[in-house]
Structures are given as C-alpha cells and as structure tokens.
C-alpha cells in the first residue's frame, strides 16, 4: 500500500530518508556530513520540500519500508530502508511516482549509485546529458523516461 505522507507520518518518512540516505552516501561523503543527516534534520527537509509543492508517498508492507516524492514531473527522494532493499519496493515506488508526473518524468542520481542507475534504466530512463559536477569526480546525472 502506498499512501500520501500526512503530517502525522513525516517523522516515519524522515527515519526512512535518514537511514537510506546515510547508507547510499556513506562512500562519497565525509563522516561529519553523514552524521548531520538525522531523522530530525530530514523531517525539516521533507517539510520544506512539501512547502515547495512536493508530494511525498510512503510504501507500507506491514511496516513503512520506503518513500518517494513527486513535484510536477520531478521524481526525488526514492529511498527504501537498507534492510528492505532488493525486494521490489523501489520498483513499486518508481512506477507509482511515474503515474503521478505531470509530464515526462525526470530524476537525478549520483554517479556512484549503481543500484539506482540499474533500477531506473531497467524501467526505461535514459541520460539526458545534463550533469551537475561535485567534488572528487562525483556528479549527478539527469535521467528522463522516454
């Protein structure tokens, strides 16, 4: 079941975001930067994104296991708890998010996130050529569903 995140659910969504973000960025970010991504900080982030128009959704399978946000045609914040990955939840969230996009879906991934890249490419996303360069050779790559 995938539900719109209500105010009462934001802390649970923030816990998923914090745990998953920390795991996916641990090899490319400093320990100090990782440490500040607490559930409380991610709660503020989610609230600020909602204030900008993003809709957050939470996948629940007996317990909350993943989140995704959609703002217009931009899919972001697709995170599945590390203990629940490789069970099809990411695909479920992605397909759900695609249906809610107002135009051709777009998303951004870190160049180091091979698992996410495989998921998105398996579901028809292709690089647009747009890149945002970061430090140490890490960059973000824009993908579009074509």
PASEBA-1860 file (N, C-alpha, C; in nm, 3 decimals):
! residues 146
1> XXXXXXXX> 0.085/-0.117/0.000/0.000/0.000/0.000/0.090/0.124/0.000 ~ 0.059/0.220/-0.086/0.134/0.344/-0.094/0.038/0.459/-0.062 ~ 0.073/0.536/0.041/-0.012/0.646/0.088/0.061/0.778/0.081 ~ -0.016/0.885/0.063/0.037/1.019/0.075/0.084/1.039/0.219 ~ 0.201/1.097/0.236/0.254/1.121/0.370/0.178/1.237/0.432 ~ 0.115/1.211/0.547/0.044/1.313/0.622/0.139/1.371/0.727 ~ 0.099/1.484/0.786/0.183/1.545/0.890/0.218/1.446/0.999 ~ 0.124/1.360/1.033/0.148/1.262/1.140/0.247/1.154/1.099
9> XXXXXXXX> 0.275/1.141/0.969/0.367/1.038/0.919/0.507/1.092/0.886 ~ 0.525/1.223/0.896/0.651/1.282/0.849/0.772/1.225/0.922 ~ 0.763/1.204/1.052/0.881/1.152/1.123/0.916/1.012/1.075 ~ 0.818/0.930/1.042/0.848/0.796/0.990/0.914/0.806/0.853 ~ 0.863/0.895/0.769/0.926/0.918/0.638/1.069/0.970/0.657 ~ 1.089/1.055/0.757/1.222/1.111/0.784/1.319/1.004/0.832 ~ 1.271/0.908/0.907/1.356/0.797/0.953/1.402/0.715/0.832 ~ 1.308/0.684/0.743/1.343/0.610/0.620/1.444/0.690/0.539
17> XXXXXXXX> 1.418/0.819/0.521/1.507/0.905/0.444/1.646/0.908/0.506 ~ 1.653/0.927/0.636/1.781/0.936/0.706/1.862/0.807/0.694 ~ 1.800/0.695/0.724/1.871/0.565/0.718/1.917/0.533/0.576 ~ 1.829/0.554/0.481/1.861/0.518/0.343/1.962/0.614/0.282 ~ 1.944/0.745/0.307/2.038/0.844/0.254/2.178/0.818/0.310 ~ 2.185/0.793/0.440/2.314/0.767/0.505/2.383/0.648/0.440 ~ 2.309/0.541/0.417/2.366/0.421/0.356/2.412/0.448/0.213 ~ 2.332/0.519/0.136/2.366/0.539/-0.006/2.477/0.641/-0.027
25> XXXXXXXX> 2.505/0.724/0.073/2.607/0.828/0.057/2.733/0.804/0.140 ~ 2.737/0.695/0.215/2.848/0.674/0.309/2.985/0.664/0.241 ~ 2.988/0.621/0.117/3.117/0.605/0.048/3.161/0.730/-0.027 ~ 3.074/0.832/-0.034/3.110/0.951/-0.111/3.107/1.079/-0.029 ~ 3.059/1.073/0.093/3.051/1.191/0.178/3.133/1.170/0.305 ~ 3.175/1.279/0.364/3.253/1.270/0.489/3.165/1.218/0.603 ~ 3.229/1.161/0.702/3.157/1.110/0.819/3.082/1.223/0.889 ~ 3.141/1.342/0.890/3.077/1.457/0.954/2.949/1.496/0.879
33> XXXXXXXX> 2.954/1.494/0.746/2.837/1.529/0.666/2.729/1.422/0.680 ~ 2.769/1.297/0.683/2.673/1.187/0.703/2.603/1.203/0.838 ~ 2.681/1.236/0.940/2.628/1.242/1.077/2.518/1.347/1.096 ~ 2.518/1.452/1.015/2.415/1.554/1.034/2.280/1.515/0.973 ~ 2.275/1.408/0.897/2.151/1.366/0.832/2.067/1.278/0.925 ~ 2.029/1.337/1.036/1.948/1.270/1.138/1.801/1.271/1.095 ~ 1.719/1.186/1.156/1.575/1.192/1.126/1.516/1.332/1.150 ~ 1.561/1.401/1.253/1.508/1.535/1.281/1.542/1.632/1.168
41> XXXXXXXX> 1.666/1.625/1.118/1.706/1.713/1.008/1.628/1.677/0.881 ~ 1.612/1.548/0.855/1.542/1.506/0.734/1.393/1.539/0.744 ~ 1.338/1.542/0.865/1.200/1.585/0.884/1.184/1.729/0.838 ~ 1.277/1.815/0.878/1.273/1.955/0.833/1.287/1.965/0.682 ~ 1.375/1.883/0.626/1.393/1.882/0.480/1.262/1.842/0.410 ~ 1.199/1.735/0.457/1.073/1.689/0.395/0.966/1.797/0.407 ~ 0.956/1.859/0.523/0.857/1.966/0.541/0.884/2.082/0.444 ~ 1.011/2.118/0.425/1.043/2.227/0.333/1.011/2.190/0.189
49> XXXXXXXX> 1.037/2.065/0.151/1.004/2.019/0.016/0.852/2.017/-0.006 ~ 0.777/1.976/0.096/0.631/1.977/0.087/0.580/2.121/0.070 ~ 0.642/2.215/0.141/0.602/2.355/0.130/0.626/2.409/-0.011 ~ 0.722/2.349/-0.084/0.751/2.389/-0.222/0.663/2.315/-0.323 ~ 0.573/2.229/-0.275/0.480/2.161/-0.364/0.504/2.013/-0.386 ~ 0.611/1.959/-0.331/0.637/1.815/-0.348/0.536/1.734/-0.268 ~ 0.493/1.626/-0.328/0.406/1.531/-0.258/0.492/1.409/-0.224 ~ 0.492/1.371/-0.098/0.567/1.255/-0.051/0.471/1.139/-0.030
57> XXXXXXXX> 0.517/1.021/-0.070/0.439/0.899/-0.055/0.522/0.797/0.021 ~ 0.453/0.713/0.099/0.520/0.610/0.176/0.461/0.473/0.141 ~ 0.550/0.379/0.115/0.510/0.241/0.088/0.510/0.166/0.220 ~ 0.399/0.102/0.249/0.384/0.025/0.372/0.354/-0.119/0.336 ~ 0.436/-0.209/0.389/0.414/-0.352/0.374/0.431/-0.412/0.514 ~ 0.324/-0.409/0.589/0.321/-0.441/0.732/0.386/-0.332/0.815 ~ 0.488/-0.268/0.761/0.553/-0.153/0.825/0.600/-0.060/0.714 ~ 0.627/0.066/0.745/0.681/0.157/0.642/0.818/0.109/0.596
65> XXXXXXXX> 0.835/0.099/0.463/0.962/0.049/0.408/1.027/0.142/0.309 ~ 0.953/0.239/0.252/1.013/0.326/0.152/0.932/0.451/0.130 ~ 0.998/0.550/0.068/0.933/0.676/0.035/0.975/0.720/-0.105 ~ 0.896/0.812/-0.160/0.929/0.878/-0.287/0.854/1.010/-0.288 ~ 0.908/1.109/-0.359/0.837/1.236/-0.375/0.824/1.269/-0.523 ~ 0.719/1.344/-0.553/0.693/1.390/-0.689/0.657/1.538/-0.681 ~ 0.721/1.617/-0.765/0.688/1.759/-0.776/0.681/1.792/-0.924 ~ 0.558/1.797/-0.977/0.539/1.815/-1.121/0.582/1.689/-1.193
73> XXXXXXXX> 0.693/1.697/-1.265/0.746/1.580/-1.334/0.878/1.531/-1.275 ~ 0.918/1.591/-1.163/1.043/1.555/-1.099/1.021/1.452/-0.989 ~ 1.084/1.336/-1.006/1.080/1.230/-0.905/1.205/1.243/-0.821 ~ 1.188/1.249/-0.689/1.302/1.260/-0.598/1.277/1.174/-0.474 ~ 1.379/1.167/-0.393/1.368/1.105/-0.260/1.314/0.963/-0.263 ~ 1.353/0.886/-0.363/1.313/0.746/-0.365/1.412/0.670/-0.278 ~ 1.367/0.636/-0.159/1.452/0.568/-0.061/1.377/0.450/-0.001 ~ 1.447/0.338/0.005/1.396/0.216/0.068/1.491/0.183/0.182
81> XXXXXXXX> 1.435/0.145/0.296/1.521/0.107/0.409/1.627/0.007/0.363 ~ 1.750/0.022/0.407/1.856/-0.071/0.365/1.819/-0.217/0.387 ~ 1.753/-0.247/0.497/1.715/-0.386/0.527/1.605/-0.439/0.437 ~ 1.540/-0.350/0.361/1.427/-0.389/0.276/1.457/-0.377/0.127 ~ 1.583/-0.348/0.093/1.618/-0.332/-0.048/1.625/-0.466/-0.120 ~ 1.614/-0.460/-0.252/1.615/-0.578/-0.339/1.497/-0.671/-0.315 ~ 1.384/-0.612/-0.280/1.260/-0.687/-0.261/1.149/-0.635/-0.353 ~ 1.184/-0.545/-0.445/1.085/-0.491/-0.539/1.019/-0.362/-0.493
89> XXXXXXXX> 1.051/-0.313/-0.374/0.987/-0.192/-0.324/1.026/-0.068/-0.404 ~ 1.152/-0.060/-0.444/1.196/0.054/-0.524/1.121/0.062/-0.656 ~ 1.103/-0.052/-0.720/1.028/-0.056/-0.846/0.883/-0.013/-0.823 ~ 0.821/-0.063/-0.716/0.684/-0.024/-0.685/0.672/0.127/-0.668 ~ 0.763/0.184/-0.591/0.760/0.329/-0.568/0.784/0.406/-0.697 ~ 0.879/0.361/-0.778/0.909/0.429/-0.903/0.789/0.428/-0.996 ~ 0.728/0.313/-1.017/0.612/0.305/-1.107/0.496/0.390/-1.055 ~ 0.477/0.391/-0.925/0.375/0.475/-0.862/0.403/0.622/-0.891
97> XXXXXXXX> 0.528/0.664/-0.873/0.567/0.803/-0.893/0.551/0.844/-1.040 ~ 0.588/0.756/-1.131/0.577/0.786/-1.274/0.433/0.822/-1.309 ~ 0.338/0.748/-1.253/0.195/0.773/-1.281/0.149/0.909/-1.231 ~ 0.221/0.968/-1.137/0.180/1.096/-1.080/0.250/1.216/-1.143 ~ 0.340/1.192/-1.235/0.411/1.301/-1.301/0.319/1.372/-1.400 ~ 0.336/1.503/-1.409/0.250/1.584/-1.497/0.298/1.582/-1.642 ~ 0.426/1.552/-1.665/0.483/1.539/-1.799/0.584/1.425/-1.794 ~ 0.673/1.418/-1.892/0.773/1.312/-1.896/0.858/1.316/-1.769
105> XXXXXXXX> 0.861/1.207/-1.692/0.932/1.204/-1.564/1.083/1.227/-1.578 ~ 1.135/1.305/-1.484/1.277/1.333/-1.472/1.323/1.295/-1.332 ~ 1.451/1.261/-1.321/1.510/1.239/-1.190/1.661/1.256/-1.200 ~ 1.724/1.268/-1.086/1.870/1.286/-1.078/1.927/1.177/-0.990 ~ 2.044/1.124/-1.027/2.112/1.025/-0.944/2.259/1.061/-0.931 ~ 2.318/1.016/-0.821/2.463/1.030/-0.806/2.532/0.929/-0.897 ~ 2.641/0.971/-0.955/2.716/0.884/-1.045/2.764/0.756/-0.977 ~ 2.775/0.759/-0.846/2.824/0.643/-0.771/2.714/0.545/-0.732
113> XXXXXXXX> 2.588/0.580/-0.758/2.477/0.496/-0.713/2.436/0.398/-0.824 ~ 2.515/0.292/-0.837/2.493/0.193/-0.943/2.359/0.121/-0.930 ~ 2.316/0.094/-0.807/2.189/0.025/-0.788/2.072/0.107/-0.839 ~ 2.071/0.236/-0.807/1.964/0.324/-0.854/1.968/0.336/-1.006 ~ 2.088/0.347/-1.061/2.101/0.359/-1.207/2.043/0.235/-1.275 ~ 2.071/0.117/-1.223/2.016/-0.006/-1.280/1.863/-0.006/-1.271 ~ 1.810/0.033/-1.156/1.665/0.038/-1.137/1.600/0.130/-1.240 ~ 1.653/0.250/-1.254/1.592/0.347/-1.344/1.607/0.306/-1.490
121> XXXXXXXX> 1.723/0.259/-1.528/1.743/0.216/-1.668/1.656/0.095/-1.701 ~ 1.640/0.004/-1.606/1.554/-0.113/-1.626/1.408/-0.071/-1.651 ~ 1.373/0.048/-1.601/1.237/0.098/-1.616/1.225/0.207/-1.722 ~ 1.322/0.212/-1.814/1.310/0.297/-1.931/1.373/0.435/-1.923 ~ 1.439/0.470/-1.814/1.501/0.601/-1.802/1.634/0.602/-1.876 ~ 1.662/0.715/-1.941/1.785/0.734/-2.018/1.850/0.866/-1.977 ~ 1.983/0.874/-1.982/2.051/1.001/-1.951/2.012/1.109/-2.051 ~ 1.993/1.232/-1.999/1.961/1.345/-2.086/2.087/1.418/-2.131
129> XXXXXXXX> 2.197/1.394/-2.063/2.321/1.467/-2.090/2.346/1.578/-1.989 ~ 2.244/1.613/-1.911/2.262/1.715/-1.808/2.334/1.655/-1.688 ~ 2.436/1.726/-1.641/2.520/1.677/-1.532/2.549/1.793/-1.437 ~ 2.552/1.764/-1.308/2.597/1.861/-1.208/2.721/1.801/-1.143 ~ 2.835/1.869/-1.161/2.963/1.820/-1.110/2.975/1.851/-0.961 ~ 3.024/1.754/-0.885/3.052/1.772/-0.742/3.202/1.749/-0.721 ~ 3.243/1.728/-0.600/3.385/1.708/-0.570/3.428/1.563/-0.592 ~ 3.557/1.544/-0.600/3.618/1.410/-0.611/3.564/1.327/-0.726
137> XXXXXXXX> 3.529/1.392/-0.836/3.483/1.319/-0.954/3.340/1.269/-0.945 ~ 3.270/1.297/-0.837/3.131/1.257/-0.822/3.043/1.362/-0.889 ~ 2.940/1.316/-0.958/2.848/1.407/-1.024/2.707/1.352/-1.016 ~ 2.611/1.439/-1.040/2.472/1.398/-1.053/2.438/1.393/-1.201 ~ 2.360/1.295/-1.238/2.322/1.270/-1.376/2.169/1.276/-1.385 ~ 2.120/1.355/-1.481/1.976/1.363/-1.501/1.931/1.250/-1.594 ~ 1.821/1.185/-1.557/1.761/1.079/-1.639/1.618/1.117/-1.669 ~ 1.572/1.078/-1.788/1.436/1.108/-1.832/1.373/0.978/-1.885
145> XX> 1.246/0.963/-1.861/1.172/0.849/-1.915/1.132/0.885/-2.058 ~ 1.178/0.804/-2.154/1.150/0.831/-2.295/1.072/0.720/-2.356
END
